[in-house]
Amino acid sequence: MSKTGSRCRNLFEKFLRNHHIQYTLSYEINNYETVKKCAMHGLGITLLPKTTVAAETQNGQLAILPLDYPNFKLQVQLCYHTKRQLSMPMKAFIQSMCYPTPHERLSLEQASRALPL
């Protein structure tokens, strides 16, 4: 697992407790590459962002197990240099990624105000 107190670990441990799953914590590692290698060598399972295991799942080194846990949400931040002009593709990316709620999309202007840029 990742280090104590991390958001991902807290959510994962809550999931395990809620489903009465007993586990043994063998390692605390805060490096995705090391965690992936441990899982690939059969040292356990882990919870990682899907994007970090794309290559390993495509070539069959790792398998993705479906996780049915609707309250499992992580908050992330998008940061960029305030004095650089954003390209149109970057503006479109920001607009597509920034949501104040699951139902209401932010405009680029709203996203810029919501994030300290």
Backbone torsions as a table, in degrees:
resi	resn	phi	psi	omega
1	MET	NA	162.1	175.1
2	SER	-73.2	177.7	-173.2
3	LYS	-64.8	155.1	179.1
4	THR	-57.5	134.6	177.0
5	GLY	93.8	-9.2	179.4
6	SER	-71.9	149.1	-176.7
7	ARG	-60.3	-44.8	-178.3
8	CYS	-62.3	-44.9	179.9
9	ARG	-64.2	-43.9	179.7
10	ASN	-58.3	-44.2	179.8
11	LEU	-66.2	-41.3	-179.6
12	PHE	-65.0	-45.0	179.1
13	GLU	-65.3	-36.1	176.1
14	LYS	-64.0	-42.1	177.0
15	PHE	-58.4	-47.2	-179.4
16	LEU	-62.6	-45.1	179.0
17	ARG	-62.1	-45.3	-178.5
18	ASN	-61.4	-27.4	179.9
19	HIS	-103.0	13.1	177.4
20	HIS	52.6	43.3	179.0
21	ILE	-98.0	119.0	177.1
22	GLN	-84.7	141.3	-179.5
23	TYR	-145.8	160.4	175.5
24	THR	-115.7	124.9	178.5
25	LEU	-87.0	112.0	-177.9
26	SER	-93.4	-37.1	-175.1
27	TYR	-141.1	147.7	168.3
28	GLU	-115.7	114.5	-176.1
29	ILE	-132.5	135.6	-180.0
30	ASN	-116.5	43.1	179.3
31	ASN	-141.7	117.1	-175.3
32	TYR	-57.5	-41.5	-178.2
33	GLU	-62.4	-41.6	179.1
34	THR	-67.6	-41.4	179.0
35	VAL	-62.1	-43.9	179.2
36	LYS	-61.4	-43.2	-179.9
37	LYS	-62.2	-40.8	178.3
38	CYS	-61.2	-45.3	179.3
39	ALA	-64.7	-40.0	-179.6
40	MET	-66.4	-24.4	178.3
41	HIS	-95.5	13.1	174.1
42	GLY	77.7	21.8	-178.4
43	LEU	-87.7	7.9	177.2
44	GLY	141.0	-164.3	177.1
45	ILE	-118.3	164.2	179.8
46	THR	-149.2	165.0	177.0
47	LEU	-114.1	114.7	-178.5
48	LEU	-133.7	156.1	172.7
49	PRO	-60.6	138.5	-177.2
50	LYS	-56.6	-35.3	-178.5
51	THR	-65.1	-24.7	-177.9
52	THR	-80.8	-11.8	-177.9
53	VAL	-119.8	15.8	-176.2
54	ALA	-57.4	-49.4	-177.6
55	ALA	-65.1	-43.0	-177.4
56	GLU	-68.3	-31.3	177.7
57	THR	-78.1	-33.4	178.5
58	GLN	-67.7	-36.7	-178.7
59	ASN	-93.9	6.8	173.5
60	GLY	83.1	9.8	178.7
61	GLN	-78.1	-29.5	178.5
62	LEU	-131.1	153.2	176.1
63	ALA	-118.7	145.2	176.9
64	ILE	-97.2	127.2	175.7
65	LEU	-100.2	133.0	179.9
66	PRO	-66.2	139.2	-178.7
67	LEU	-119.6	108.5	-179.1
68	ASP	-94.7	87.0	-177.5
69	TYR	-147.2	88.8	-171.3
70	PRO	-61.7	-23.8	-178.3
71	ASN	-89.3	8.7	-178.4
72	PHE	-85.0	97.1	-178.0
73	LYS	-134.4	139.5	175.5
74	LEU	-116.7	143.0	175.3
75	GLN	-101.8	135.4	178.2
76	VAL	-129.3	162.7	179.0
77	GLN	-117.8	148.3	174.8
78	LEU	-113.0	124.7	-177.3
79	CYS	-124.7	143.7	173.4
80	TYR	-151.9	164.1	-175.8
81	HIS	-66.9	129.4	-175.4
82	THR	-70.3	-24.5	-175.6
83	LYS	-97.8	7.1	178.1
84	ARG	-105.9	140.4	178.8
85	GLN	-77.4	136.6	179.7
86	LEU	-82.1	137.7	175.4
87	SER	-73.4	162.8	177.5
88	MET	-60.6	-43.0	176.5
89	PRO	-60.4	-38.3	178.9
90	MET	-67.5	-39.9	176.8
91	LYS	-61.6	-42.3	178.7
92	ALA	-64.9	-40.0	178.2
93	PHE	-61.5	-47.8	179.9
94	ILE	-60.5	-43.8	-178.9
95	GLN	-64.2	-36.7	-178.7
96	SER	-76.3	-21.6	-174.2
97	MET	-98.5	-18.9	-172.4
98	CYS	-97.4	113.0	179.4
99	TYR	-126.3	126.6	174.5
100	PRO	-74.5	-30.4	176.7
101	THR	-142.9	169.2	177.7
102	PRO	-62.9	-15.2	-173.1
103	HIS	-111.6	-11.4	-173.0
104	GLU	-126.4	116.9	-178.6
105	ARG	-84.3	139.9	176.0
106	LEU	-82.8	144.4	169.6
107	SER	-76.9	165.2	178.7
108	LEU	-58.9	-40.0	179.6
109	GLU	-63.7	-43.9	178.0
110	GLN	-64.8	-41.2	179.1
111	ALA	-63.1	-39.5	179.7
112	SER	-64.5	-38.2	178.4
113	ARG	-73.3	-33.1	-176.9
114	ALA	-72.1	-31.4	-178.9
115	LEU	-101.5	130.2	175.9
116	PRO	-69.7	104.3	-174.8
117	LEU	-105.3	NA	NA
